Amino acid sequence: MTSHREEKLQYRLEGIRQDYGKHPVLAVDFLGIEQKSIMGVTGHNGSGKSTLLRILAFLESPAQGRVFFEGRLSTTHEERIRRKVTLLTQEPYLLKRTVRANVAYGLRVRGERNNSDRIQEAMDMVGLKPQRFASRSWHELSGGEAQRVALAARLILKPDVLLLDEPTASLDLESAERIRKASLAARKEWGTTLVIVSHHTDWLESVCDKIIVLEKGRVRSPLPSA
């Protein structure tokens, strides 16, 4: 019988093990992530942070263990999950098109029409004024602007889960602050659950309810919440 607490979990990971060849990279006995929460993940390079995100995004399956999503045992390639979970990688990939086309791309893939209001809302959330940026080409953007466009392309989908891998790495302070505000707004407006990987613990503390530390693939005691 499922407990009330389990019903509130977006994810429940049990006995997760992941190896690349003979190299163990992740060993998580248990991890619960509550719905509508913002959880930070930090740790040294090679500690398993990006691997954890890829498992949460259902882009790869663990060698061992079980992943429950919204109380159901889940695997990769499930259509119901692919429409609910989206991942923003550290290096934003943009189409060689305009900002508007990049932001609207996910809607087009899903067969939805390019809704101008949705495009404007997503761009406003990341602090890019449509009248200035919508027609700008991908190669005319700074690194911070490109990262914000990539985030807007995910926010337009109003995901149940948004996974961010080092979203503020090498960004200017304005872009980092815009991403922080957009993350909080997604949770407030749509009840989005966020998992954010970052080395910047001060930034994580400004946005997250809880921060866990990965060390050699294992979850260590969480940092105090902000």
Residue pairs with C-beta under 8 A, 6 or more apart in sequence:
2 71
6 12
6 71
7 71
8 34
8 35
9 32
9 33
9 34
9 35
9 68
9 70
9 71
10 33
10 34
10 35
10 37
10 69
10 70
10 160
10 161
10 193
11 31
11 32
11 33
11 56
11 67
11 68
11 69
12 30
12 31
12 32
12 33
12 67
12 68
12 71
13 28
13 30
13 31
13 32
13 55
13 65
13 66
13 67
13 68
14 29
14 30
14 65
14 66
14 68
15 28
15 29
15 30
15 64
15 65
15 66
16 26
16 27
16 28
16 29
16 31
16 55
16 62
16 64
16 65
16 66
16 67
17 24
17 26
17 27
17 62
17 63
17 64
17 65
18 24
18 25
18 26
18 48
18 51
18 55
18 60
18 62
18 63
18 217
19 25
19 63
24 217
25 46
25 48
25 51
25 217
26 48
26 51
26 52
26 55
26 62
26 217
27 217
27 218
28 52
28 65
28 217
28 218
28 219
29 219
31 212
31 219
33 39
33 56
33 193
33 195
34 193
35 70
35 191
35 193
36 187
36 191
36 192
36 193
37 187
37 193
37 194
37 209
37 210
38 183
38 184
38 187
38 193
38 194
38 195
38 196
38 207
38 208
38 209
38 210
39 194
39 195
39 196
39 208
39 209
39 210
39 211
39 212
40 195
40 196
40 197
40 198
40 201
40 204
40 205
40 207
40 208
40 210
40 211
40 212
40 223
41 49
41 52
41 53
41 195
41 196
41 197
41 198
41 211
41 212
41 214
42 49
42 197
42 198
42 199
42 201
42 204
42 211
42 212
42 213
42 214
42 223
43 49
43 213
43 214
43 215
44 215
47 214
47 215
47 216
47 217
48 214
48 216
48 217
49 165
49 197
49 214
50 90
50 165
50 197
51 60
51 217
52 197
52 214
53 87
53 163
53 165
53 195
53 197
54 60
54 87
55 61
55 62
55 67
56 67
56 85
56 161
56 163
56 195
57 85
57 86
57 87
57 163
58 67
58 69
58 74
58 75
58 76
58 77
58 78
58 81
58 82
58 85
59 76
59 87
60 76
61 75
61 76
66 73
67 73
67 74
67 75
68 74
69 81
69 85
74 81
83 110
84 159
84 160
84 161
85 159
85 160
85 161
85 163
86 106
86 154
86 157
86 159
86 161
86 162
86 163
87 163
87 164
87 165
88 150
88 151
88 154
88 162
88 163
88 164
88 165
88 167
89 165
90 165
90 166
90 167
90 169
92 146
92 147
92 149
92 150
93 150
94 102
94 138
94 141
94 146
94 149
94 150
95 101
95 102
95 105
95 138
96 138
96 139
97 137
97 138
98 134
98 135
98 136
98 137
98 138
99 123
99 128
99 133
99 134
99 135
99 136
99 137
99 138
99 141
99 149
100 119
100 130
100 134
100 135
102 138
102 149
102 150
102 153
103 119
103 122
103 123
103 149
103 152
103 153
103 156
104 114
104 118
104 119
104 153
104 156
105 153
106 153
106 154
106 156
106 157
107 113
107 114
107 115
107 118
107 156
107 157
108 114
110 157
118 156
119 130
119 134
119 156
120 130
121 156
122 152
122 153
122 155
122 156
123 129
123 130
123 133
123 134
123 152
124 130
125 152
125 155
125 181
125 182
125 185
125 186
126 148
126 149
126 151
126 152
126 155
126 178
126 179
126 182
127 148
127 174
127 178
127 181
127 182
128 145
128 148
128 149
128 152
133 145
133 149
138 146
138 149
141 149
142 172
143 170
143 171
144 171
144 172
144 174
144 175
144 176
145 175
147 167
147 171
147 175
147 179
148 175
148 178
148 179
148 182
151 164
151 167
151 179
151 182
154 162
155 162
155 182
155 186
158 190
158 192
159 186
159 190
159 192
160 190
160 191
160 192
160 193
161 192
161 193
161 194
161 195
162 183
162 186
162 192
162 193
162 194
162 195
163 194
163 195
163 196
164 179
164 183
164 194
164 195
164 196
164 197
164 198
165 197
166 197
166 198
166 199
167 179
167 196
167 198
168 175
168 176
168 179
168 198
168 200
168 203
169 198
169 199
171 179
176 200
176 203
180 203
180 206
180 207
183 194
183 196
183 207
184 207
186 192
186 194
187 193
187 194
196 204
196 207
196 208
198 204
201 211
201 223
204 211
204 223
205 211
205 223
205 225
205 226
206 226
207 226
208 225
208 226
209 225
210 222
210 223
210 225
211 222
211 223
211 225
212 219
212 220
212 222
212 223
213 219
213 220
213 221
213 222
213 223
214 220
